Amino acid sequence: MTISSTIILEEAEDVVAVPINAVTTKDGKNYVTVVNNGETEEVEIELGIADDEYVQILAGVEENNTIQITTTTTESTIRNTSTEEENTRSRGQSSGEMMPRNQGTSG
């Protein structure tokens, strides 16, 4: 039998919080990018408590500020340009299948 539990060490209500990926750190200082009238500005912030997804902002931004969040995705493409005959031949040899032995040779 196993039991899983969560122990709450700190809790805060009615706070300004942003997703963790909205915060950048430069030279030991924390910043978010605030959007005002289509213009962006990096604003230094003071962080509070955090969980796996969000971090509390103690100073630097207010409740109705618009924060820019940048996400990065990675996409990869694998292409196979060999012919089906080459695929079949290489699969047979590399998979450990027995190849027919030439008749008339001793060995």
Secondary structure, DSSP 8 states (H G I E B T S, - for coil): -------------S--EEEGGG-EEETTEEEEEEEETTEEEEEEEEEEEE-SSEEEEEES--TT-EEE-------------S-HHHHHHHHHHHTT------TT---
